[in-house]
């Protein structure tokens, strides 16, 4: 493996790591919300809410791009 291939593989591995950390944080937040709803007072529809949170937590979410510049800031550059 030459140096360029190694560099590309390292960048790819770092992107995968960052994505996994982002997903783990989202899943922790969803589990915390589910726990609070489950431990709360019983009320109608809470199981549906928990199912909704669980389904949405499993949906793949793209982490925010640190290099993204919003439109209004882009105009000032």
C-alpha positions as CSV (number, residue, x, y, z in Angstrom):
1,X,0.0,0.0,0.0
2,X,1.5,3.3,-1.0
3,X,1.3,6.5,1.1
4,X,-1.7,8.0,-0.8
5,X,-3.8,4.9,-0.4
6,X,-3.0,4.8,3.3
7,X,-4.0,8.4,3.7
8,X,-7.3,7.8,1.9
9,X,-8.0,4.8,4.1
10,X,-7.2,6.8,7.2
11,X,-9.6,9.6,6.2
12,X,-12.3,7.1,5.4
13,X,-11.8,5.4,8.7
14,X,-12.0,8.7,10.5
15,X,-15.3,9.6,8.7
16,X,-16.8,6.2,9.8
17,X,-15.7,6.9,13.4
18,X,-17.2,10.4,13.4
19,X,-20.5,9.0,12.0
20,X,-20.6,6.2,14.6
21,X,-20.0,8.7,17.4
22,X,-22.8,10.9,16.1
23,X,-25.2,8.0,15.8
24,X,-24.3,6.8,19.3
25,X,-25.1,10.2,20.8
26,X,-28.4,10.3,19.0
27,X,-29.3,6.9,20.2
28,X,-28.4,7.7,23.8
29,X,-30.6,10.8,23.7
30,X,-33.5,8.7,22.3
31,X,-33.1,6.1,25.0
32,X,-33.0,8.8,27.7
33,X,-36.3,10.2,26.3
34,X,-37.9,6.8,26.1
35,X,-36.8,6.1,29.7
36,X,-38.4,9.4,30.9
37,X,-41.6,8.6,29.1
38,X,-41.7,5.0,30.4
39,X,-41.1,6.1,34.0
40,X,-43.6,9.0,33.9
41,X,-47.2,8.7,34.9
42,X,-49.3,6.3,32.8
43,X,-51.4,8.0,30.2
44,X,-53.1,7.2,26.9
45,X,-50.8,7.0,23.9
46,X,-47.5,6.8,25.7
47,X,-46.6,3.4,24.0
48,X,-47.3,4.9,20.6
49,X,-45.0,7.9,21.5
50,X,-42.3,5.5,22.6
51,X,-42.6,3.5,19.4
52,X,-42.4,6.7,17.4
53,X,-39.2,7.8,19.2
54,X,-37.6,4.4,18.7
55,X,-38.4,4.2,15.0
56,X,-37.0,7.7,14.4
57,X,-33.9,6.9,16.4
58,X,-33.1,4.1,14.0
59,X,-33.4,6.3,10.9
60,X,-30.0,7.2,9.5
61,X,-29.1,10.8,10.2
62,X,-26.3,12.6,8.6
63,X,-24.0,14.4,11.0
64,X,-23.7,18.1,10.6
65,X,-20.9,19.2,8.2
66,X,-18.3,21.3,10.2
67,X,-17.3,23.1,6.9
68,X,-20.8,24.1,5.9
69,X,-21.4,27.8,5.6
70,X,-25.0,29.1,5.7
71,X,-26.2,31.2,2.8
72,X,-26.2,34.6,4.6
73,X,-22.7,34.0,5.9
74,X,-21.5,32.8,2.5
75,X,-22.5,36.1,1.0
76,X,-20.2,38.0,3.4
77,X,-17.1,36.0,2.4
